Amino acid sequence: MLDLHVEMDRLKVRVAALEARTVSGMPDTSIAERFGVLHDRVDIVGRNVLKALDLRFKELDSRISDTRAEMKQGFEHVNGRLDLIDLRFEQVDGRFEKIDQRFETIDQRFDVIDQRFETIDQRFDVIDQRFETIDQRFDVIDQRFETIDQRFETIDQRFGRVEQDIAHLKGAVTGLTGDMTDIKAMLVSLGAKAPERA
């Protein structure tokens, strides 16, 4: 227990020494004195701010009263202009009524035009059906042409075979002519004479 009391006393002494020496760069000033100085400064700044605000509020009051007077004059002027605008709007409303009547006649004309377009659409539907039948016929024609193309392909294949056969025959004929010349040479060497042509 005595050790704790001794240690507490030592710590108190150290804290007092620290408070007296350095507190935020102010030597030999305690924390309590420092807070007192700060409170005094805050009070001075607060008074200065309140004085500045009072001056500003007085200026604002005078400006507000001036603007109220100006606004009254402006509103009176605006009210006079609004009366003139109301008169003009009445005139404009009369013109718009005439325009509405014209639009009604235009709408009636457009109804007639819409009916004509409906009949045109019906005619186009009939034309579309006719084109569909024509397309179907062209599809049938295309199928026939495809079958014809297939037949031509088979014919081409047959012609290719015939040409091959002709080539084989030509080879055989050239072989025979060679054999014939050999036979003629043999006969000539044996002393045979060629028959005389009449």
C-alpha positions in Angstrom: 0.0 0.0 0.0 2.8 2.4 0.9 4.4 1.7 -2.5 1.3 2.7 -4.3 1.0 6.0 -2.3 4.6 6.7 -3.1 4.2 5.9 -6.7 1.0 8.1 -6.9 2.8 11.0 -5.3 5.7 10.7 -7.8 3.2 10.6 -10.7 1.4 13.7 -9.5 4.7 15.5 -9.3 5.6 14.5 -12.8 2.2 15.5 -14.2 2.5 18.9 -12.5 6.0 19.4 -13.9 4.8 18.5 -17.4 1.8 20.8 -17.1 4.1 23.7 -16.0 6.7 23.1 -18.8 5.2 22.3 -22.2 1.6 22.5 -23.3 1.3 23.0 -27.0 4.4 25.2 -27.3 3.5 27.4 -24.3 6.1 26.8 -21.5 5.4 27.5 -17.9 1.6 27.6 -18.4 -0.7 25.1 -16.8 -3.6 23.5 -18.7 -6.1 25.4 -16.6 -4.4 28.7 -17.5 -4.3 27.7 -21.1 -8.1 26.9 -21.1 -8.7 30.3 -19.4 -6.8 32.1 -22.1 -8.7 30.2 -24.8 -12.0 31.0 -23.3 -11.1 34.7 -23.2 -10.1 34.6 -26.8 -13.3 32.8 -27.8 -15.4 35.4 -25.9 -13.6 38.2 -27.8 -14.1 36.6 -31.2 -17.7 35.9 -30.4 -18.3 39.5 -29.5 -16.7 40.7 -32.7 -18.8 38.2 -34.7 -21.9 39.4 -33.0 -21.1 43.1 -33.7 -20.4 42.2 -37.4 -23.7 40.3 -37.6 -25.6 43.2 -36.0 -24.2 45.6 -38.6 -25.0 43.2 -41.4 -28.6 42.6 -40.1 -29.1 46.4 -40.0 -27.9 46.7 -43.5 -30.2 43.8 -44.6 -33.2 45.4 -42.9 -32.6 48.6 -44.7 -32.2 46.8 -48.0 -35.3 44.7 -47.4 -37.4 47.7 -46.7 -36.0 49.3 -49.9 -36.7 46.2 -51.9 -40.2 46.0 -50.5 -40.9 49.5 -51.7 -39.5 48.7 -55.1 -41.5 45.5 -55.2 -44.7 47.3 -54.5 -44.1 49.7 -57.4 -43.0 46.8 -59.6 -46.2 44.8 -58.7 -48.4 47.7 -59.5 -46.6 48.1 -62.8 -46.9 44.3 -63.4 -50.6 44.3 -62.5 -51.2 47.1 -65.1 -49.4 45.0 -67.7 -51.3 41.8 -66.7 -54.6 43.7 -67.3 -53.4 44.5 -70.8 -52.3 40.9 -71.3 -55.8 39.7 -70.2 -57.3 41.8 -72.9 -55.0 40.4 -75.4 -55.7 36.9 -74.3 -59.4 37.5 -74.8 -58.6 38.6 -78.4 -56.3 35.6 -78.8 -59.1 33.3 -77.5 -61.4 34.6 -80.2 -58.9 33.9 -82.8 -58.3 30.4 -81.4 -62.0 29.7 -81.7 -61.9 30.5 -85.4 -58.8 28.3 -85.7 -60.6 25.4 -83.9 -63.5 25.7 -86.4 -61.0 25.5 -89.2 -59.4 22.5 -87.7 -62.8 20.8 -87.4 -63.3 21.3 -91.1 -59.8 20.0 -91.8 -60.5 16.9 -89.6 -63.7 16.2 -91.6 -61.6 16.4 -94.8 -59.0 14.1 -93.3 -61.8 11.6 -92.4 -62.7 11.4 -96.1 -59.0 11.0 -97.0 -58.7 8.2 -94.4 -61.7 6.4 -96.0 -60.0 6.6 -99.4 -56.8 5.3 -97.9 -58.7 2.3 -96.4 -60.1 1.5 -99.9 -56.5 1.8 -101.3 -55.3 -0.6 -98.5 -58.0 -3.1 -99.4 -56.9 -2.9 -103.1 -53.3 -3.4 -102.0 -54.3 -6.5 -100.0 -55.9 -7.9 -103.2 -52.7 -7.1 -105.1 -50.6 -8.8 -102.4 -52.7 -11.9 -102.7 -52.2 -11.9 -106.5 -48.4 -11.5 -106.0 -48.5 -14.4 -103.6 -50.1 -16.6 -106.2 -47.5 -15.4 -108.8 -44.7 -16.2 -106.3 -46.2 -19.7 -105.9 -46.2 -20.2 -109.7 -42.6 -19.0 -109.9 -41.7 -21.5 -107.2 -43.2 -24.3 -109.4 -41.3 -23.0 -112.4 -38.1 -23.0 -110.3 -38.7 -26.6 -109.3 -39.2 -27.5 -113.0 -36.0 -25.7 -114.0 -34.2 -27.7 -111.2 -35.4 -30.9 -112.7 -34.4 -29.8 -116.1 -30.9 -28.8 -114.8 -30.6 -32.3 -113.3 -31.6 -33.8 -116.7 -28.9 -31.7 -118.4 -26.4 -32.9 -115.8 -27.2 -36.5 -116.6 -27.0 -35.7 -120.4 -23.6 -34.0 -119.8 -22.4 -37.1 -118.0 -23.6 -39.3 -120.9 -21.8 -37.0 -123.4 -18.7 -37.3 -121.3 -18.9 -41.1 -121.5 -19.6 -41.0 -125.3 -16.5 -38.7 -125.7 -14.4 -41.2 -123.8 -15.7 -44.0 -126.0 -14.9 -42.0 -129.1 -11.4 -41.4 -127.8 -11.0 -45.2 -127.2 -12.3 -45.8 -130.7 -9.8 -43.3 -132.2 -7.0 -45.0 -130.3 -8.2 -48.4 -131.7 -8.4 -47.0 -135.3 -4.9 -45.5 -135.1 -3.7 -48.9 -133.8 -5.4 -50.7 -136.7 -4.0 -48.2 -139.3 -0.5 -48.9 -137.8 -1.2 -52.7 -138.1 -2.4 -52.2 -141.7 0.8 -50.3 -142.6 2.8 -53.1 -141.0 0.9 -55.7 -143.0 1.4 -53.8 -146.3 5.1 -53.5 -145.6 5.2 -57.3 -145.0 3.2 -58.0 -148.2 5.5 -55.7 -150.2 8.5 -57.4 -148.8 7.0 -60.8 -149.8 6.5 -59.4 -153.4 2.9 -58.8 -153.4 1.5 -56.0 -155.5 -1.2 -53.7 -154.5 -4.5 -54.2 -156.4 -5.2 -51.8 -159.1 -8.1 -49.4 -158.5 -10.7 -49.2 -161.2 
